[in-house]
């Protein structure tokens, strides 16, 4: 049975490890496609244009907004971040489960436009552990770490708007849990309308005594 892919939105506080989780999902299983966002933020060390993000100027970002080229976009710590539309829709049509790793404002916009999207929030085992993970990245100043923690406190208000939450304590357990959620979502009728309509047509024909 061929179904449309799940639009799977993963959010979580900065530093919680959601990047590692989504990369592992893509590496281990065939069904996922990871969307590459567009941003006006400056690349960090080791980030590659077109892989980590499409790094663009404010002008280019705003032009893409005007051309309706983004499914959603949001401003986060003074920069724009957005999800390119064309690639995501193509992957879903081909039956792939598209992962959007995005922050809460964008996630809620996706849910408005695509009610069948599955929204997951990744949590740290504790606030202290979150701070430790942010500091151990070694790429952020103390000031940025504090900004990100403040932002986390604000984002926590939106957890009840998500469909699921998982705690990223042991990577293996967390991955299994997340993959289970996506597999279960394949059974949602909204993603299987083509199959269901065909079945209804066949039933109708049988009832009428055709065939
Ligand atoms: P970072 O600067 O740490 O790479 O990302 C900052 C935040 O922006 C993270 O919470 C990340 O999930 C989010 N983000 C990345 N891409 C997008 C996007 O396309 N749209 C939205 N709304 N948020 C994004």
py3Dmol code that shows the C-alpha trace and the ligand (Angstrom):
import py3Dmol

protein = """\
ATOM      1  CA  UNK A   1       0.000   0.000   0.000  1.00  0.00           C
ATOM      2  CA  UNK A   2       1.497   3.338  -1.041  1.00  0.00           C
ATOM      3  CA  UNK A   3       0.781   6.265   1.240  1.00  0.00           C
ATOM      4  CA  UNK A   4       1.809   9.894   1.335  1.00  0.00           C
ATOM      5  CA  UNK A   5       4.791  10.507   3.627  1.00  0.00           C
ATOM      6  CA  UNK A   6       4.414  11.824   7.154  1.00  0.00           C
ATOM      7  CA  UNK A   7       5.325  15.462   7.705  1.00  0.00           C
ATOM      8  CA  UNK A   8       7.275  15.047  10.918  1.00  0.00           C
ATOM      9  CA  UNK A   9       8.169  18.162  12.868  1.00  0.00           C
ATOM     10  CA  UNK A  10      10.871  17.899  15.528  1.00  0.00           C
ATOM     11  CA  UNK A  11      11.417  20.773  17.960  1.00  0.00           C
ATOM     12  CA  UNK A  12      13.282  21.045  21.209  1.00  0.00           C
ATOM     13  CA  UNK A  13      15.419  23.433  23.160  1.00  0.00           C
ATOM     14  CA  UNK A  14      18.681  24.512  21.593  1.00  0.00           C
ATOM     15  CA  UNK A  15      21.366  22.049  22.741  1.00  0.00           C
ATOM     16  CA  UNK A  16      18.988  19.166  23.484  1.00  0.00           C
ATOM     17  CA  UNK A  17      20.554  16.998  20.781  1.00  0.00           C
ATOM     18  CA  UNK A  18      17.722  16.995  18.237  1.00  0.00           C
ATOM     19  CA  UNK A  19      20.198  17.468  15.391  1.00  0.00           C
ATOM     20  CA  UNK A  20      21.986  14.237  16.319  1.00  0.00           C
ATOM     21  CA  UNK A  21      18.676  12.403  16.664  1.00  0.00           C
ATOM     22  CA  UNK A  22      17.347  13.372  13.248  1.00  0.00           C
ATOM     23  CA  UNK A  23      20.671  12.633  11.534  1.00  0.00           C
ATOM     24  CA  UNK A  24      20.701   9.167  13.124  1.00  0.00           C
ATOM     25  CA  UNK A  25      17.126   8.489  11.994  1.00  0.00           C
ATOM     26  CA  UNK A  26      18.064   9.346   8.408  1.00  0.00           C
ATOM     27  CA  UNK A  27      21.220   7.222   8.609  1.00  0.00           C
ATOM     28  CA  UNK A  28      19.504   4.139  10.042  1.00  0.00           C
ATOM     29  CA  UNK A  29      16.203   3.978   8.231  1.00  0.00           C
ATOM     30  CA  UNK A  30      15.242   4.376   4.547  1.00  0.00           C
ATOM     31  CA  UNK A  31      11.940   6.125   4.993  1.00  0.00           C
ATOM     32  CA  UNK A  32      13.201   9.540   6.124  1.00  0.00           C
ATOM     33  CA  UNK A  33      14.197  12.668   4.215  1.00  0.00           C
ATOM     34  CA  UNK A  34      15.631  15.580   6.171  1.00  0.00           C
ATOM     35  CA  UNK A  35      14.635  19.031   4.989  1.00  0.00           C
ATOM     36  CA  UNK A  36      17.453  21.582   4.666  1.00  0.00           C
ATOM     37  CA  UNK A  37      16.298  24.989   5.907  1.00  0.00           C
ATOM     38  CA  UNK A  38      17.197  28.427   4.659  1.00  0.00           C
ATOM     39  CA  UNK A  39      18.684  30.865   7.173  1.00  0.00           C
ATOM     40  CA  UNK A  40      20.255  34.314   7.424  1.00  0.00           C
ATOM     41  CA  UNK A  41      22.454  33.167  10.355  1.00  0.00           C
ATOM     42  CA  UNK A  42      26.241  33.055   9.859  1.00  0.00           C
ATOM     43  CA  UNK A  43      27.592  29.497   9.399  1.00  0.00           C
ATOM     44  CA  UNK A  44      29.264  27.890  12.443  1.00  0.00           C
ATOM     45  CA  UNK A  45      32.592  26.118  12.120  1.00  0.00           C
ATOM     46  CA  UNK A  46      32.060  22.808  10.235  1.00  0.00           C
ATOM     47  CA  UNK A  47      28.727  23.851   8.745  1.00  0.00           C
ATOM     48  CA  UNK A  48      28.418  23.374   4.990  1.00  0.00           C
ATOM     49  CA  UNK A  49      26.180  25.463   2.745  1.00  0.00           C
ATOM     50  CA  UNK A  50      23.422  23.332   1.201  1.00  0.00           C
ATOM     51  CA  UNK A  51      23.929  20.561   3.788  1.00  0.00           C
ATOM     52  CA  UNK A  52      23.497  22.155   7.220  1.00  0.00           C
ATOM     53  CA  UNK A  53      21.463  25.047   5.855  1.00  0.00           C
ATOM     54  CA  UNK A  54      21.148  27.180   2.770  1.00  0.00           C
ATOM     55  CA  UNK A  55      22.922  30.289   4.090  1.00  0.00           C
ATOM     56  CA  UNK A  56      21.454  33.368   2.412  1.00  0.00           C
ATOM     57  CA  UNK A  57      21.293  37.145   2.798  1.00  0.00           C
ATOM     58  CA  UNK A  58      18.260  38.890   4.317  1.00  0.00           C
ATOM     59  CA  UNK A  59      17.376  40.176   0.837  1.00  0.00           C
ATOM     60  CA  UNK A  60      17.345  36.685  -0.650  1.00  0.00           C
ATOM     61  CA  UNK A  61      15.325  35.328   2.285  1.00  0.00           C
ATOM     62  CA  UNK A  62      12.728  38.079   1.928  1.00  0.00           C
ATOM     63  CA  UNK A  63      12.529  37.500  -1.829  1.00  0.00           C
ATOM     64  CA  UNK A  64      11.830  33.787  -1.210  1.00  0.00           C
ATOM     65  CA  UNK A  65       9.043  34.738   1.237  1.00  0.00           C
ATOM     66  CA  UNK A  66       7.447  36.994  -1.396  1.00  0.00           C
ATOM     67  CA  UNK A  67       7.614  34.194  -3.980  1.00  0.00           C
ATOM     68  CA  UNK A  68       5.782  31.854  -1.545  1.00  0.00           C
ATOM     69  CA  UNK A  69       8.801  29.560  -1.634  1.00  0.00           C
ATOM     70  CA  UNK A  70       8.636  28.666   2.067  1.00  0.00           C
ATOM     71  CA  UNK A  71       6.173  26.405   3.919  1.00  0.00           C
ATOM     72  CA  UNK A  72       6.864  28.411   7.071  1.00  0.00           C
ATOM     73  CA  UNK A  73       9.461  30.771   8.441  1.00  0.00           C
ATOM     74  CA  UNK A  74      10.254  32.360  11.769  1.00  0.00           C
ATOM     75  CA  UNK A  75      12.634  34.749  13.364  1.00  0.00           C
ATOM     76  CA  UNK A  76      14.873  33.234  16.050  1.00  0.00           C
ATOM     77  CA  UNK A  77      17.487  35.255  17.955  1.00  0.00           C
ATOM     78  CA  UNK A  78      17.523  37.980  15.295  1.00  0.00           C
ATOM     79  CA  UNK A  79      17.818  35.679  12.290  1.00  0.00           C
ATOM     80  CA  UNK A  80      15.330  34.251   9.810  1.00  0.00           C
ATOM     81  CA  UNK A  81      14.886  30.493   9.417  1.00  0.00           C
ATOM     82  CA  UNK A  82      12.500  28.882   6.923  1.00  0.00           C
ATOM     83  CA  UNK A  83      11.507  25.608   5.234  1.00  0.00           C
ATOM     84  CA  UNK A  84      11.780  25.490   1.408  1.00  0.00           C
ATOM     85  CA  UNK A  85       8.462  24.304  -0.001  1.00  0.00           C
ATOM     86  CA  UNK A  86       9.137  22.507  -3.307  1.00  0.00           C
ATOM     87  CA  UNK A  87      11.523  19.800  -2.076  1.00  0.00           C
ATOM     88  CA  UNK A  88       9.406  18.945   0.988  1.00  0.00           C
ATOM     89  CA  UNK A  89       6.206  18.492  -1.013  1.00  0.00           C
ATOM     90  CA  UNK A  90       7.953  16.385  -3.643  1.00  0.00           C
ATOM     91  CA  UNK A  91       9.435  14.039  -1.017  1.00  0.00           C
ATOM     92  CA  UNK A  92       6.074  13.590   0.708  1.00  0.00           C
ATOM     93  CA  UNK A  93       4.369  12.847  -2.618  1.00  0.00           C
ATOM     94  CA  UNK A  94       6.992  10.174  -3.210  1.00  0.00           C
ATOM     95  CA  UNK A  95       6.029   8.588   0.145  1.00  0.00           C
ATOM     96  CA  UNK A  96       9.025   9.704   2.199  1.00  0.00           C
ATOM     97  CA  UNK A  97       8.643  10.879   5.793  1.00  0.00           C
ATOM     98  CA  UNK A  98       9.994  14.395   5.783  1.00  0.00           C
ATOM     99  CA  UNK A  99      11.647  15.625   8.966  1.00  0.00           C
ATOM    100  CA  UNK A 100      11.562  19.357   9.704  1.00  0.00           C
ATOM    101  CA  UNK A 101      13.845  20.256  12.577  1.00  0.00           C
ATOM    102  CA  UNK A 102      12.377  23.650  13.422  1.00  0.00           C
ATOM    103  CA  UNK A 103      11.548  25.899  16.369  1.00  0.00           C
ATOM    104  CA  UNK A 104       8.106  26.313  17.941  1.00  0.00           C
ATOM    105  CA  UNK A 105       6.654  29.275  16.018  1.00  0.00           C
ATOM    106  CA  UNK A 106       7.364  27.497  12.724  1.00  0.00           C
ATOM    107  CA  UNK A 107       6.092  24.152  14.056  1.00  0.00           C
ATOM    108  CA  UNK A 108       2.741  25.652  15.006  1.00  0.00           C
ATOM    109  CA  UNK A 109       2.418  27.286  11.582  1.00  0.00           C
ATOM    110  CA  UNK A 110       3.061  23.905   9.955  1.00  0.00           C
ATOM    111  CA  UNK A 111       0.295  22.351  12.086  1.00  0.00           C
ATOM    112  CA  UNK A 112      -2.131  25.062  10.941  1.00  0.00           C
ATOM    113  CA  UNK A 113      -1.350  24.481   7.263  1.00  0.00           C
ATOM    114  CA  UNK A 114      -0.944  20.697   7.479  1.00  0.00           C
ATOM    115  CA  UNK A 115      -3.204  19.387  10.281  1.00  0.00           C
ATOM    116  CA  UNK A 116      -2.016  15.821   9.577  1.00  0.00           C
ATOM    117  CA  UNK A 117       1.610  16.748  10.459  1.00  0.00           C
ATOM    118  CA  UNK A 118       3.044  14.994  13.526  1.00  0.00           C
ATOM    119  CA  UNK A 119       4.709  17.321  16.040  1.00  0.00           C
ATOM    120  CA  UNK A 120       7.337  16.016  18.447  1.00  0.00           C
ATOM    121  CA  UNK A 121       9.099  17.941  21.220  1.00  0.00           C
ATOM    122  CA  UNK A 122      12.476  16.665  22.452  1.00  0.00           C
ATOM    123  CA  UNK A 123      13.294  17.392  26.097  1.00  0.00           C
ATOM    124  CA  UNK A 124      16.546  17.161  28.076  1.00  0.00           C
ATOM    125  CA  UNK A 125      16.673  14.945  31.203  1.00  0.00           C
ATOM    126  CA  UNK A 126      17.084  18.144  33.279  1.00  0.00           C
ATOM    127  CA  UNK A 127      17.738  21.893  32.915  1.00  0.00           C
ATOM    128  CA  UNK A 128      21.290  21.491  34.263  1.00  0.00           C
ATOM    129  CA  UNK A 129      22.045  18.847  31.695  1.00  0.00           C
ATOM    130  CA  UNK A 130      20.766  21.182  28.956  1.00  0.00           C
ATOM    131  CA  UNK A 131      23.152  23.927  30.141  1.00  0.00           C
ATOM    132  CA  UNK A 132      26.004  21.414  30.231  1.00  0.00           C
ATOM    133  CA  UNK A 133      25.278  20.288  26.651  1.00  0.00           C
ATOM    134  CA  UNK A 134      25.133  23.886  25.396  1.00  0.00           C
ATOM    135  CA  UNK A 135      28.452  24.712  27.054  1.00  0.00           C
ATOM    136  CA  UNK A 136      30.168  21.554  25.849  1.00  0.00           C
ATOM    137  CA  UNK A 137      29.447  22.486  22.203  1.00  0.00           C
ATOM    138  CA  UNK A 138      32.235  25.031  22.593  1.00  0.00           C
ATOM    139  CA  UNK A 139      30.818  27.108  19.750  1.00  0.00           C
ATOM    140  CA  UNK A 140      28.697  29.551  21.796  1.00  0.00           C
ATOM    141  CA  UNK A 141      29.737  32.396  24.096  1.00  0.00           C
ATOM    142  CA  UNK A 142      28.435  32.491  27.703  1.00  0.00           C
ATOM    143  CA  UNK A 143      26.076  35.243  26.596  1.00  0.00           C
ATOM    144  CA  UNK A 144      24.614  33.124  23.788  1.00  0.00           C
ATOM    145  CA  UNK A 145      24.212  30.151  26.146  1.00  0.00           C
ATOM    146  CA  UNK A 146      22.177  32.347  28.486  1.00  0.00           C
ATOM    147  CA  UNK A 147      20.091  33.671  25.573  1.00  0.00           C
ATOM    148  CA  UNK A 148      19.361  30.107  24.483  1.00  0.00           C
ATOM    149  CA  UNK A 149      18.370  29.068  28.031  1.00  0.00           C
ATOM    150  CA  UNK A 150      15.984  32.026  28.291  1.00  0.00           C
ATOM    151  CA  UNK A 151      14.520  31.083  24.953  1.00  0.00           C
ATOM    152  CA  UNK A 152      14.086  27.479  26.206  1.00  0.00           C
ATOM    153  CA  UNK A 153      12.094  28.742  29.171  1.00  0.00           C
ATOM    154  CA  UNK A 154       9.748  30.564  26.776  1.00  0.00           C
ATOM    155  CA  UNK A 155       9.476  27.604  24.400  1.00  0.00           C
ATOM    156  CA  UNK A 156       8.502  25.266  27.254  1.00  0.00           C
ATOM    157  CA  UNK A 157       5.103  27.005  27.313  1.00  0.00           C
ATOM    158  CA  UNK A 158       4.286  25.451  23.936  1.00  0.00           C
ATOM    159  CA  UNK A 159       4.978  21.807  24.780  1.00  0.00           C
ATOM    160  CA  UNK A 160       1.236  21.062  25.288  1.00  0.00           C
ATOM    161  CA  UNK A 161       0.593  22.071  21.642  1.00  0.00           C
ATOM    162  CA  UNK A 162       2.730  19.181  20.402  1.00  0.00           C
ATOM    163  CA  UNK A 163       1.435  15.660  19.699  1.00  0.00           C
ATOM    164  CA  UNK A 164       4.314  13.871  21.466  1.00  0.00           C
ATOM    165  CA  UNK A 165       7.295  14.506  23.708  1.00  0.00           C
ATOM    166  CA  UNK A 166      10.396  12.387  24.315  1.00  0.00           C
ATOM    167  CA  UNK A 167      13.310  12.793  26.733  1.00  0.00           C
ATOM    168  CA  UNK A 168      16.709  12.591  25.049  1.00  0.00           C
ATOM    169  CA  UNK A 169      18.596  10.771  27.796  1.00  0.00           C
ATOM    170  CA  UNK A 170      19.825   7.541  26.202  1.00  0.00           C
ATOM    171  CA  UNK A 171      20.183   8.037  22.452  1.00  0.00           C
ATOM    172  CA  UNK A 172      19.213   4.453  21.537  1.00  0.00           C
ATOM    173  CA  UNK A 173      15.989   4.462  23.561  1.00  0.00           C
ATOM    174  CA  UNK A 174      15.056   7.858  22.248  1.00  0.00           C
ATOM    175  CA  UNK A 175      15.600   6.844  18.608  1.00  0.00           C
ATOM    176  CA  UNK A 176      13.444   3.730  18.986  1.00  0.00           C
ATOM    177  CA  UNK A 177      10.697   5.756  20.588  1.00  0.00           C
ATOM    178  CA  UNK A 178      10.741   8.388  17.832  1.00  0.00           C
ATOM    179  CA  UNK A 179      10.804   5.847  15.001  1.00  0.00           C
ATOM    180  CA  UNK A 180       7.834   4.086  16.640  1.00  0.00           C
ATOM    181  CA  UNK A 181       5.854   7.318  16.625  1.00  0.00           C
ATOM    182  CA  UNK A 182       6.473   7.854  12.889  1.00  0.00           C
ATOM    183  CA  UNK A 183       5.629   4.233  12.041  1.00  0.00           C
ATOM    184  CA  UNK A 184       2.359   4.531  13.948  1.00  0.00           C
ATOM    185  CA  UNK A 185       1.533   7.742  12.053  1.00  0.00           C
ATOM    186  CA  UNK A 186       1.588   5.802   8.756  1.00  0.00           C
ATOM    187  CA  UNK A 187      -1.727   4.346   9.885  1.00  0.00           C
ATOM    188  CA  UNK A 188      -3.473   7.712   9.960  1.00  0.00           C
ATOM    189  CA  UNK A 189      -6.399   7.803   7.510  1.00  0.00           C
ATOM    190  CA  UNK A 190      -5.406  11.315   6.322  1.00  0.00           C
ATOM    191  CA  UNK A 191      -2.285   9.811   4.725  1.00  0.00           C
ATOM    192  CA  UNK A 192      -4.092   6.898   3.125  1.00  0.00           C
ATOM    193  CA  UNK A 193      -6.968   8.582   1.331  1.00  0.00           C
ATOM    194  CA  UNK A 194      -6.008   7.263  -2.098  1.00  0.00           C
ATOM    195  CA  UNK A 195      -6.060   3.656  -0.888  1.00  0.00           C
ATOM    196  CA  UNK A 196      -9.275   4.194   1.077  1.00  0.00           C
ATOM    197  CA  UNK A 197     -11.063   5.756  -1.903  1.00  0.00           C
ATOM    198  CA  UNK A 198      -9.993   2.910  -4.173  1.00  0.00           C
ATOM    199  CA  UNK A 199     -11.283   0.386  -1.652  1.00  0.00           C
ATOM    200  CA  UNK A 200     -14.591   2.219  -1.374  1.00  0.00           C
ATOM    201  CA  UNK A 201     -14.930   2.179  -5.174  1.00  0.00           C
ATOM    202  CA  UNK A 202     -14.245  -1.561  -5.269  1.00  0.00           C
ATOM    203  CA  UNK A 203     -16.760  -2.220  -2.506  1.00  0.00           C
ATOM    204  CA  UNK A 204     -19.350  -0.166  -4.356  1.00  0.00           C
ATOM    205  CA  UNK A 205     -18.766  -2.188  -7.503  1.00  0.00           C
ATOM    206  CA  UNK A 206     -19.069  -5.476  -5.602  1.00  0.00           C
ATOM    207  CA  UNK A 207     -22.271  -4.413  -3.891  1.00  0.00           C
ATOM    208  CA  UNK A 208     -23.764  -3.436  -7.260  1.00  0.00           C
ATOM    209  CA  UNK A 209     -22.859  -6.874  -8.561  1.00  0.00           C
ATOM    210  CA  UNK A 210     -20.275  -5.632 -11.078  1.00  0.00           C
ATOM    211  CA  UNK A 211     -17.320  -7.996 -11.704  1.00  0.00           C
TER     212      UNK A 211
END
"""
ligand_1 = """\
24
LIG
P 20.512 26.933 15.063
O 20.893 28.376 14.883
O 20.914 26.416 16.429
O 20.971 26.057 13.922
O 18.912 26.885 15.028
C 18.153 27.709 15.853
C 16.717 27.240 15.870
O 16.120 27.418 14.589
C 16.562 25.754 16.215
O 15.532 25.621 17.178
C 16.167 25.131 14.912
O 15.364 23.993 15.100
C 15.375 26.253 14.280
N 15.235 26.132 12.840
C 16.095 25.596 11.943
N 15.584 25.632 10.714
C 14.344 26.190 10.808
C 13.296 26.472 9.863
O 13.376 26.209 8.666
N 12.177 27.056 10.360
C 12.010 27.361 11.660
N 10.865 27.900 12.052
N 12.969 27.087 12.577
C 14.126 26.512 12.163
"""
view = py3Dmol.view(width=600, height=400)
view.addModel(protein, "pdb")
view.setStyle({"model": 0}, {"cartoon": {"style": "trace"}})
view.addModel(ligand_1, "xyz")
view.setStyle({"model": 1}, {"stick": {}})
view.zoomTo()
view.show()
